[in-house]
Amino acid sequence: MDRKSITILAVAIGVYLLLNVVVDHYFPAKPAPIPPPTATNTEVAVINGPARVVTKGSPAPAASQTTNLAPEQILTVSNADLIWHFTSRGGGLKEVDLVHYPSVIPHPGLPRPDTNTLASLNHKAPLPVLALTGYGLEGDGDFELTRDGDIIRAEKNLAEGLRVVKEFEIGTNYLFKASVRVENTSSQPVRLPDRDLIVGTAAAIGPLDDPTTIGTIWYNGVKSQSIQQKWFANPTFGCFPGTPRWHYEEGTSNVVWTSIQNQFFALAAMPSNPAPQIAIDKIYVPPPDLTGPTNSTSAFLTNGYQTSLNYAATVLAPHQKLEVAFLFYAGPKEYKRLSEIGQAMGNNLDLIMDFGVWGFFSKLLLLSMNGLHALGLAYGLTIIAITVIIKVVFWPLTNASTKSQKRMQALQPQLKAINEKYKDDAGKRNEKTMEFYKQNKVSPLGSCLPTLLQLPVFFGFYGMLRGAIELRGAHFLWAFDLSQADTIATIAGFPVNPLPLIMGATQLWMSHMMPPTPGMDPSQQKLMRWMPLMMIAFFYRMSAGLTLYWTVQNLLSVVQMKLTNANAPTVPLPGIVEYPAKQVGTSKKKK
């Protein structure tokens, strides 16, 4: 198999692996209509208010406000990193703002958002963090909020002598503690029903957020599981529309932690003891601010994923207390910070990064990028530097591959002669072909090995750049944000992104420098000719950081091919031992 065929195969594999991500990103499924309630699919649920009917198998509606509730009380507490907003409705954390991160990175030259709001977790969610839901547990949903230093307390008396007390303790490093305590203050046993503790709702923060990164991750002590848009879409064969799912439930007393998150931020709950079960419901939430620049999918970013921890019914003895304690992380998805917390807690919290199969390469590349940035390089220059380093590391293999390719091209006539001579005997043809390779010290795999070895690096780069909070708002040349496309203007609503066009030009240049392999099918040659245009479409709305990497990679490949061609030896190939050209030629013997 020649190098061009291997390149086509490698690109095809890449397109296959990334196709679902790209399709989900640009063409997300529209919310399905809510089916009408029937006699078999309804139940009574309490969501921050009086009992009401919701439909099983459909997205949970947002909590409605009722007229018999007291005015909502909001208690705001802040430190250098976070602003907590506690609510009396449900006695929990309504939302938490990240002081150092705006919700939207302004585009230079494009309309700015009306408000400069902060990135916020659990924003516009129907239920607060640590809302306690179950049959009658929250009564009318109003709690009494008090503050004592760094401790915020929410208290409420329920029927039959039950009392609910929630405490939140403000911490540092994006951490805070919380606990939920249910007390039986009576002198009689009281049955505590099945109950859910709300962890929060994952939703988009800004209109440019990648919808495929929004969802919930949970860890069972062995591995993490990511439940996102695709799981609920339930596509047939991975790409065709299937029957949507609205509810996920899993766990056997092994929920070590769970995290609601989007592309760059996470709210993680770590119970002191593994929770029995986790449940995730697809719900509808208001879309993010759409007054600023948007991508083609911003109007559809109305899906949220409400996550809760489920606890089974039990009986509280007289004056018995039942308490569940948590450590929460609410902040950016920074690998180093999450890794340090995970090591201290022994719970692999860094799996929140969700790097995927190529996580090893993603971590290595991310640490390298941050290490170079610490030396004073801007993030755009660190991407270029890492690309150069990778190219230098693979240079010997790529150089050997190029020489092997040239050698294989020179041997094509002899290979064609073997194929012709043994065209009716496949076994003999393969045997003689392998002998020919061995005699001439060439390998058909010699040209594809470097390409295959670089695939994990590319996918690692993709996984790293896709969620690297460090690149959010990082500038390079005209790119306002390396985590987003390098849009400089819009024409009739269509974004103008120069970097993918430059990348396509370099790809076209590189393809023209690769001469067609003798005997290559014309359709393959045409495919190689048009491949750069496909790459432009593929990369057009990708992050500027990833497109920058691929552009520099192309330019370095062009330089390497020029150097290899300039230094190519002109010595003749070794003689063909078994099949010299005269054996298959048409020359006549002398008389």
GUROKE-811501 format. One record per residue (C-alpha): residue number from 1; residue in one letter; chain; x, y, z. Coordinates in steps of 0.25 Angstrom, whole numbers. Layout:
// GUROKE-811501
NODE   resi   resn   chain      xx      yy      zz
NODE    NUM      a       A       X       Y       Z
...
//
This chain:
// GUROKE-811501
NODE   resi   resn   chain      xx      yy      zz
NODE      1      m       A       0       0       0
NODE      2      d       A       6      13      -4
NODE      3      r       A       7      26       4
NODE      4      k       A      -4      33      -2
NODE      5      s       A     -13      21       0
NODE      6      i       A      -9      21      14
NODE      7      t       A     -11      36      16
NODE      8      i       A     -25      34      10
NODE      9      l       A     -28      23      20
NODE     10      a       A     -23      31      31
NODE     11      v       A     -32      43      28
NODE     12      a       A     -44      34      26
NODE     13      i       A     -41      28      40
NODE     14      g       A     -40      42      45
NODE     15      v       A     -53      46      39
NODE     16      y       A     -60      34      44
NODE     17      l       A     -55      36      58
NODE     18      l       A     -59      51      58
NODE     19      l       A     -71      50      49
NODE     20      n       A     -81      48      61
NODE     21      v       A     -75      60      69
NODE     22      v       A     -75      69      57
NODE     23      v       A     -90      65      53
NODE     24      d       A     -94      67      67
NODE     25      h       A     -87      80      68
NODE     26      y       A     -93      86      56
NODE     27      f       A    -106      79      54
NODE     28      p       A    -111      75      68
NODE     29      a       A    -125      69      69
NODE     30      k       A    -136      78      72
NODE     31      p       A    -144      75      85
NODE     32      a       A    -155      65      83
NODE     33      p       A    -169      69      86
NODE     34      i       A    -174      65     100
NODE     35      p       A    -184      53      99
NODE     36      p       A    -197      55     106
NODE     37      p       A    -199      49     119
NODE     38      t       A    -206      35     120
NODE     39      a       A    -212      26     130
NODE     40      t       A    -199      18     130
NODE     41      n       A    -188      29     129
NODE     42      t       A    -191      39     140
NODE     43      e       A    -187      40     154
NODE     44      v       A    -188      51     165
NODE     45      a       A    -175      58     168
NODE     46      v       A    -171      69     177
NODE     47      i       A    -161      79     171
NODE     48      n       A    -159      91     180
NODE     49      g       A    -174      93     182
NODE     50      p       A    -187      86     184
NODE     51      a       A    -189      72     177
NODE     52      r       A    -192      72     162
NODE     53      v       A    -193      63     151
NODE     54      v       A    -181      61     142
NODE     55      t       A    -179      51     130
NODE     56      k       A    -170      39     130
NODE     57      g       A    -162      37     118
NODE     58      s       A    -161      52     115
NODE     59      p       A    -153      64     119
NODE     60      a       A    -156      69     133
NODE     61      p       A    -163      83     133
NODE     62      a       A    -156      94     140
NODE     63      a       A    -162      97     154
NODE     64      s       A    -174     106     153
NODE     65      q       A    -176     118     163
NODE     66      t       A    -188     117     172
NODE     67      t       A    -196     128     178
NODE     68      n       A    -195     122     192
NODE     69      l       A    -180     123     194
NODE     70      a       A    -174     134     201
NODE     71      p       A    -165     144     194
NODE     72      e       A    -151     137     190
NODE     73      q       A    -140     141     199
NODE     74      i       A    -126     141     193
NODE     75      l       A    -113     141     201
NODE     76      t       A    -101     144     194
NODE     77      v       A     -87     141     199
NODE     78      s       A     -73     143     191
NODE     79      n       A     -58     141     192
NODE     80      a       A     -47     143     182
NODE     81      d       A     -51     132     173
NODE     82      l       A     -66     130     174
NODE     83      i       A     -80     137     177
NODE     84      w       A     -90     128     183
NODE     85      h       A    -105     131     182
NODE     86      f       A    -113     123     192
NODE     87      t       A    -128     123     191
NODE     88      s       A    -140     120     201
NODE     89      r       A    -147     113     190
NODE     90      g       A    -143      98     193
NODE     91      g       A    -132     103     203
NODE     92      g       A    -120     101     193
NODE     93      l       A    -110     108     184
NODE     94      k       A    -117     115     173
NODE     95      e       A    -105     117     165
NODE     96      v       A     -90     120     166
NODE     97      d       A     -82     131     158
NODE     98      l       A     -68     129     155
NODE     99      v       A     -61     143     157
NODE    100      h       A     -49     142     148
NODE    101      y       A     -57     136     136
NODE    102      p       A     -67     144     127
NODE    103      s       A     -79     136     121
NODE    104      v       A     -76     141     107
NODE    105      i       A     -62     145     101
NODE    106      p       A     -65     158      93
NODE    107      h       A     -62     157      78
NODE    108      p       A     -54     169      73
NODE    109      g       A     -61     176      62
NODE    110      l       A     -74     168      65
NODE    111      p       A     -87     172      73
NODE    112      r       A     -84     171      88
NODE    113      p       A     -93     165      98
NODE    114      d       A    -103     174     105
NODE    115      t       A     -97     170     119
NODE    116      n       A     -83     166     123
NODE    117      t       A     -88     155     132
NODE    118      l       A     -79     144     139
NODE    119      a       A     -79     130     135
NODE    120      s       A     -89     123     145
NODE    121      l       A     -92     109     148
NODE    122      n       A    -106     104     150
NODE    123      h       A    -111     117     144
NODE    124      k       A    -125     117     141
NODE    125      a       A    -127     103     146
NODE    126      p       A    -141      99     151
NODE    127      l       A    -135      94     164
NODE    128      p       A    -124      98     174
NODE    129      v       A    -112      90     177
NODE    130      l       A    -116      80     189
NODE    131      a       A    -131      82     187
NODE    132      l       A    -137      70     194
NODE    133      t       A    -148      64     186
NODE    134      g       A    -158      53     189
NODE    135      y       A    -172      51     193
NODE    136      g       A    -175      62     203
NODE    137      l       A    -161      64     208
NODE    138      e       A    -160      79     205
NODE    139      g       A    -174      83     208
NODE    140      d       A    -176      97     201
NODE    141      g       A    -162      98     198
NODE    142      d       A    -158     110     207
NODE    143      f       A    -146     109     216
NODE    144      e       A    -141     119     226
NODE    145      l       A    -127     124     222
NODE    146      t       A    -117     129     232
NODE    147      r       A    -102     132     232
NODE    148      d       A     -91     130     243
NODE    149      g       A     -78     134     237
NODE    150      d       A     -74     125     226
NODE    151      i       A     -86     115     229
NODE    152      i       A     -99     117     222
NODE    153      r       A    -111     109     228
NODE    154      a       A    -124     106     222
NODE    155      e       A    -135     100     231
NODE    156      k       A    -149      95     230
NODE    157      n       A    -159      87     239
NODE    158      l       A    -167      77     232
NODE    159      a       A    -179      68     236
NODE    160      e       A    -178      57     246
NODE    161      g       A    -167      64     254
NODE    162      l       A    -157      63     242
NODE    163      r       A    -147      74     241
NODE    164      v       A    -137      77     229
NODE    165      v       A    -124      85     232
NODE    166      k       A    -115      88     221
NODE    167      e       A    -101      95     223
NODE    168      f       A     -91     101     213
NODE    169      e       A     -77     104     217
NODE    170      i       A     -69     114     208
NODE    171      g       A     -55     109     205
NODE    172      t       A     -44     113     196
NODE    173      n       A     -38     107     183
NODE    174      y       A     -52     106     177
NODE    175      l       A     -56      97     188
NODE    176      f       A     -67      97     198
NODE    177      k       A     -74      87     208
NODE    178      a       A     -88      84     209
NODE    179      s       A     -97      74     217
NODE    180      v       A    -112      71     217
NODE    181      r       A    -117      66     231
NODE    182      v       A    -131      60     233
NODE    183      e       A    -135      59     248
NODE    184      n       A    -147      52     254
NODE    185      t       A    -150      61     266
NODE    186      s       A    -162      53     270
NODE    187      s       A    -163      42     280
NODE    188      q       A    -169      32     269
NODE    189      p       A    -162      25     258
NODE    190      v       A    -164      32     244
NODE    191      r       A    -162      26     231
NODE    192      l       A    -153      35     222
NODE    193      p       A    -158      32     207
NODE    194      d       A    -149      30     195
NODE    195      r       A    -142      44     192
NODE    196      d       A    -133      50     182
NODE    197      l       A    -122      61     185
NODE    198      i       A    -120      70     173
NODE    199      v       A    -106      72     169
NODE    200      g       A    -109      82     159
NODE    201      t       A    -113      84     144
NODE    202      a       A    -102      84     133
NODE    203      a       A    -105      95     122
NODE    204      a       A     -98     104     113
NODE    205      i       A     -92     116     119
NODE    206      g       A     -90     124     106
NODE    207      p       A     -96     123      92
NODE    208      l       A     -83     118      86
NODE    209      d       A     -82     106      95
NODE    210      d       A     -80      93      89
NODE    211      p       A     -93      85      92
NODE    212      t       A     -86      72      91
NODE    213      t       A     -78      75     103
NODE    214      i       A     -90      78     112
NODE    215      g       A     -95      67     121
NODE    216      t       A     -91      59     134
NODE    217      i       A     -79      50     137
NODE    218      w       A     -79      41     149
NODE    219      y       A     -68      32     155
NODE    220      n       A     -71      18     161
NODE    221      g       A     -57      16     167
NODE    222      v       A     -52       8     155
NODE    223      k       A     -55      17     142
NODE    224      s       A     -63      29     139
NODE    225      q       A     -76      29     130
NODE    226      s       A     -80      41     122
NODE    227      i       A     -95      44     119
NODE    228      q       A     -97      55     109
NODE    229      q       A    -105      59      97
NODE    230      k       A    -102      47      89
NODE    231      w       A    -107      37     100
NODE    232      f       A    -120      44     101
NODE    233      a       A    -122      45      85
NODE    234      n       A    -119      30      85
NODE    235      p       A    -115      29      70
NODE    236      t       A    -117      16      62
NODE    237      f       A    -103      11      57
NODE    238      g       A     -97      23      63
NODE    239      c       A    -102      33      53
NODE    240      f       A    -117      31      49
NODE    241      p       A    -128      37      57
NODE    242      g       A    -133      27      68
NODE    243      t       A    -143      27      79
NODE    244      p       A    -139      39      89
NODE    245      r       A    -137      36     104
NODE    246      w       A    -140      45     115
NODE    247      h       A    -136      38     128
NODE    248      y       A    -123      31     132
NODE    249      e       A    -121      23     145
NODE    250      e       A    -109      15     149
NODE    251      g       A    -101      11     161
NODE    252      t       A    -100       1     172
NODE    253      s       A     -95       9     184
NODE    254      n       A     -83      12     176
NODE    255      v       A     -85      27     172
NODE    256      v       A     -71      33     177
NODE    257      w       A     -74      46     170
NODE    258      t       A     -82      53     159
NODE    259      s       A     -80      65     151
NODE    260      i       A     -89      74     143
NODE    261      q       A     -81      81     133
NODE    262      n       A     -80      88     120
NODE    263      q       A     -68      91     111
NODE    264      f       A     -60      99     121
NODE    265      f       A     -66      98     135
NODE    266      a       A     -71      88     144
NODE    267      l       A     -79      86     157
NODE    268      a       A     -74      73     164
NODE    269      a       A     -81      67     176
NODE    270      m       A     -72      57     184
NODE    271      p       A     -80      50     195
NODE    272      s       A     -73      46     208
NODE    273      n       A     -78      32     205
NODE    274      p       A     -81      26     191
NODE    275      a       A     -96      30     188
NODE    276      p       A    -106      18     184
NODE    277      q       A    -110      23     171
NODE    278      i       A    -109      34     161
NODE    279      a       A    -120      39     152
NODE    280      i       A    -120      49     140
NODE    281      d       A    -132      55     134
NODE    282      k       A    -132      63     121
NODE    283      i       A    -140      76     123
NODE    284      y       A    -142      89     116
NODE    285      v       A    -135     101     121
NODE    286      p       A    -135     116     116
NODE    287      p       A    -124     117     105
NODE    288      p       A    -111     125     108
NODE    289      d       A    -110     140     105
NODE    290      l       A    -112     141      90
NODE    291      t       A    -110     156      88
NODE    292      g       A     -95     154      85
NODE    293      p       A     -88     146      74
NODE    294      t       A     -94     132      72
NODE    295      n       A     -91     120      64
NODE    296      s       A    -101     112      56
NODE    297      t       A    -106     104      67
NODE    298      s       A    -107     114      78
NODE    299      a       A    -122     115      76
NODE    300      f       A    -124     100      80
NODE    301      l       A    -115     100      92
NODE    302      t       A    -128      99     101
NODE    303      n       A    -125      85     106
NODE    304      g       A    -121      83     121
NODE    305      y       A    -117      71     128
NODE    306      q       A    -122      71     143
NODE    307      t       A    -114      61     152
NODE    308      s       A    -118      55     165
NODE    309      l       A    -113      45     175
NODE    310      n       A    -124      35     179
NODE    311      y       A    -125      30     193
NODE    312      a       A    -135      19     197
NODE    313      a       A    -146      20     207
NODE    314      t       A    -143      17     222
NODE    315      v       A    -149      18     236
NODE    316      l       A    -143      28     246
NODE    317      a       A    -144      24     260
NODE    318      p       A    -149      35     270
NODE    319      h       A    -139      46     271
NODE    320      q       A    -130      40     261
NODE    321      k       A    -122      48     250
NODE    322      l       A    -118      44     236
NODE    323      e       A    -107      52     230
NODE    324      v       A    -100      53     216
NODE    325      a       A     -88      61     215
NODE    326      f       A     -81      66     202
NODE    327      l       A     -69      73     197
NODE    328      f       A     -72      82     184
NODE    329      y       A     -63      87     173
NODE    330      a       A     -69      98     165
NODE    331      g       A     -59     104     155
NODE    332      p       A     -51     103     142
NODE    333      k       A     -47      90     136
NODE    334      e       A     -32      92     139
NODE    335      y       A     -25      78     138
NODE    336      k       A     -14      82     148
NODE    337      r       A     -24      87     159
NODE    338      l       A     -33      75     157
NODE    339      s       A     -22      65     158
NODE    340      e       A     -16      71     171
NODE    341      i       A     -30      70     177
NODE    342      g       A     -32      56     172
NODE    343      q       A     -19      52     177
NODE    344      a       A     -22      58     191
NODE    345      m       A     -36      51     191
NODE    346      g       A     -31      38     184
NODE    347      n       A     -43      39     175
NODE    348      n       A     -37      42     161
NODE    349      l       A     -45      55     160
NODE    350      d       A     -37      59     148
NODE    351      l       A     -45      50     139
NODE    352      i       A     -55      62     139
NODE    353      m       A     -46      66     127
NODE    354      d       A     -52      55     119
NODE    355      f       A     -40      53     109
NODE    356      g       A     -45      40     104
NODE    357      v       A     -37      29      98
NODE    358      w       A     -25      37      95
NODE    359      g       A     -25      43     109
NODE    360      f       A     -10      40     111
NODE    361      f       A      -6      48      99
NODE    362      s       A     -16      59     103
NODE    363      k       A     -10      60     117
NODE    364      l       A       4      60     112
NODE    365      l       A       1      71     101
NODE    366      l       A      -6      80     111
NODE    367      l       A       5      79     122
NODE    368      s       A      15      82     111
NODE    369      m       A       7      94     106
NODE    370      n       A       5     100     120
NODE    371      g       A      20      97     123
NODE    372      l       A      24     105     110
NODE    373      h       A      14     116     114
NODE    374      a       A      21     117     128
NODE    375      l       A      34     121     121
NODE    376      g       A      27     133     115
NODE    377      l       A      22     128     102
NODE    378      a       A       8     132      98
NODE    379      y       A      -2     120      96
NODE    380      g       A      -2     122      81
NODE    381      l       A      13     121      80
NODE    382      t       A      13     109      90
NODE    383      i       A       4     102      80
NODE    384      i       A      14     105      69
NODE    385      a       A      26     101      77
NODE    386      i       A      19      88      81
NODE    387      t       A      16      85      66
NODE    388      v       A      30      87      63
NODE    389      i       A      35      78      74
NODE    390      i       A      26      67      70
NODE    391      k       A      31      69      55
NODE    392      v       A      45      68      60
NODE    393      v       A      42      55      68
NODE    394      f       A      36      49      56
NODE    395      w       A      46      54      46
NODE    396      p       A      54      41      45
NODE    397      l       A      42      32      43
NODE    398      t       A      36      42      33
NODE    399      n       A      49      43      26
NODE    400      a       A      50      28      25
NODE    401      s       A      36      27      21
NODE    402      t       A      38      37       9
NODE    403      k       A      51      29       5
NODE    404      s       A      43      16       5
NODE    405      q       A      32      23      -3
NODE    406      k       A      42      27     -14
NODE    407      r       A      48      13     -14
NODE    408      m       A      34       7     -15
NODE    409      q       A      31      16     -27
NODE    410      a       A      44      12     -34
NODE    411      l       A      41      -3     -32
NODE    412      q       A      27      -2     -38
NODE    413      p       A      30      -7     -52
NODE    414      q       A      36     -20     -46
NODE    415      l       A      24     -22     -36
NODE    416      k       A      15     -20     -48
NODE    417      a       A      22     -31     -55
NODE    418      i       A      21     -40     -44
NODE    419      n       A       6     -38     -43
NODE    420      e       A       4     -40     -58
NODE    421      k       A      13     -53     -58
NODE    422      y       A       5     -59     -46
NODE    423      k       A      -9     -53     -48
NODE    424      d       A     -16     -66     -48
NODE    425      d       A      -9     -71     -35
NODE    426      a       A     -11     -62     -23
NODE    427      g       A      -3     -70     -14
NODE    428      k       A       9     -71     -23
NODE    429      r       A       7     -56     -26
NODE    430      n       A       8     -52     -11
NODE    431      e       A      19     -61      -8
NODE    432      k       A      28     -56     -20
NODE    433      t       A      24     -41     -16
NODE    434      m       A      29     -43      -2
NODE    435      e       A      42     -50      -7
NODE    436      f       A      43     -37     -16
NODE    437      y       A      41     -28      -4
NODE    438      k       A      52     -36       4
NODE    439      q       A      62     -36      -7
NODE    440      n       A      61     -21      -9
NODE    441      k       A      60     -18       6
NODE    442      v       A      47     -10       5
NODE    443      s       A      33     -11      12
NODE    444      p       A      20      -7       8
NODE    445      l       A      17      -3      22
NODE    446      g       A      30       6      23
NODE    447      s       A      22      18      18
NODE    448      c       A      10      17      26
NODE    449      l       A      16      15      40
NODE    450      p       A      19      30      43
NODE    451      t       A       5      33      38
NODE    452      l       A      -1      23      48
NODE    453      l       A       8      27      59
NODE    454      q       A       4      42      58
NODE    455      l       A     -11      39      58
NODE    456      p       A     -11      37      74
NODE    457      v       A      -4      50      75
NODE    458      f       A     -14      57      66
NODE    459      f       A     -26      52      73
NODE    460      g       A     -19      55      86
NODE    461      f       A     -17      69      82
NODE    462      y       A     -32      70      78
NODE    463      g       A     -36      65      91
NODE    464      m       A     -27      74      98
NODE    465      l       A     -31      87      91
NODE    466      r       A     -45      84      91
NODE    467      g       A     -47      87     106
NODE    468      a       A     -34      94     110
NODE    469      i       A     -39     105     118
NODE    470      e       A     -25     112     117
NODE    471      l       A     -28     115     102
NODE    472      r       A     -42     122     105
NODE    473      g       A     -39     136     102
NODE    474      a       A     -25     134      98
NODE    475      h       A     -21     143      86
NODE    476      f       A     -12     140      74
NODE    477      l       A     -11     149      62
NODE    478      w       A     -26     152      58
NODE    479      a       A     -31     140      66
NODE    480      f       A     -39     146      78
NODE    481      d       A     -40     133      85
NODE    482      l       A     -32     120      82
NODE    483      s       A     -43     111      87
NODE    484      q       A     -53     116      77
NODE    485      a       A     -52     119      62
NODE    486      d       A     -44     131      57
NODE    487      t       A     -56     139      52
NODE    488      i       A     -53     153      48
NODE    489      a       A     -66     157      42
NODE    490      t       A     -79     152      37
NODE    491      i       A     -85     153      23
NODE    492      a       A    -100     151      22
NODE    493      g       A     -99     143      35
NODE    494      f       A     -88     134      30
NODE    495      p       A     -75     135      38
NODE    496      v       A     -62     139      31
NODE    497      n       A     -51     130      37
NODE    498      p       A     -37     132      31
NODE    499      l       A     -29     121      37
NODE    500      p       A     -37     109      31
NODE    501      l       A     -35     116      18
NODE    502      i       A     -20     117      20
NODE    503      m       A     -19     103      25
NODE    504      g       A     -26      98      12
NODE    505      a       A     -16     106       4
NODE    506      t       A      -5      99      11
NODE    507      q       A     -11      85      10
NODE    508      l       A     -13      88      -5
NODE    509      w       A       2      92      -7
NODE    510      m       A       6      79       1
NODE    511      s       A      -3      70      -8
NODE    512      h       A       3      76     -21
NODE    513      m       A      17      73     -16
NODE    514      m       A      14      58     -15
NODE    515      p       A      15      52     -29
NODE    516      p       A       4      42     -32
NODE    517      t       A       9      27     -30
NODE    518      p       A      11      19     -43
NODE    519      g       A      -2      11     -45
NODE    520      m       A     -11      19     -35
NODE    521      d       A     -25      19     -39
NODE    522      p       A     -30      32     -45
NODE    523      s       A     -41      33     -35
NODE    524      q       A     -31      32     -24
NODE    525      q       A     -23      43     -31
NODE    526      k       A     -36      52     -32
NODE    527      l       A     -39      49     -17
NODE    528      m       A     -25      54     -13
NODE    529      r       A     -27      66     -22
NODE    530      w       A     -40      70     -15
NODE    531      m       A     -36      66      -1
NODE    532      p       A     -32      80       3
NODE    533      l       A     -46      86       0
NODE    534      m       A     -52      75       9
NODE    535      m       A     -42      78      20
NODE    536      i       A     -46      93      19
NODE    537      a       A     -60      89      21
NODE    538      f       A     -56      80      33
NODE    539      f       A     -48      90      40
NODE    540      y       A     -56     103      37
NODE    541      r       A     -63     104      50
NODE    542      m       A     -53      96      58
NODE    543      s       A     -45     104      69
NODE    544      a       A     -34     113      64
NODE    545      g       A     -24     106      73
NODE    546      l       A     -26      92      66
NODE    547      t       A     -26      99      52
NODE    548      l       A     -13     106      55
NODE    549      y       A      -7      93      59
NODE    550      w       A     -11      86      46
NODE    551      t       A      -7      98      38
NODE    552      v       A       7      98      44
NODE    553      q       A       8      83      42
NODE    554      n       A       5      85      27
NODE    555      l       A      16      96      26
NODE    556      l       A      26      87      33
NODE    557      s       A      22      75      24
NODE    558      v       A      25      84      12
NODE    559      v       A      38      88      17
NODE    560      q       A      42      73      20
NODE    561      m       A      38      69       6
NODE    562      k       A      47      80       0
NODE    563      l       A      59      76       9
NODE    564      t       A      57      61       6
NODE    565      n       A      56      63      -9
NODE    566      a       A      68      72      -9
NODE    567      n       A      76      62      -1
NODE    568      a       A      71      50      -8
NODE    569      p       A      83      41     -13
NODE    570      t       A      84      39     -28
NODE    571      v       A      91      25     -27
NODE    572      p       A      84      14     -35
NODE    573      l       A      75       4     -28
NODE    574      p       A      81     -10     -25
NODE    575      g       A      79     -20     -36
NODE    576      i       A      67     -29     -37
NODE    577      v       A      71     -43     -34
NODE    578      e       A      60     -51     -39
NODE    579      y       A      52     -42     -49
NODE    580      p       A      61     -33     -57
NODE    581      a       A      54     -24     -67
NODE    582      k       A      58     -32     -79
NODE    583      q       A      50     -44     -75
NODE    584      v       A      37     -37     -77
NODE    585      g       A      41     -28     -88
NODE    586      t       A      39     -30    -103
NODE    587      s       A      53     -29    -108
NODE    588      k       A      57     -40    -118
NODE    589      k       A      69     -49    -118
NODE    590      k       A      81     -47    -127
NODE    591      k       A      81     -56    -139
//
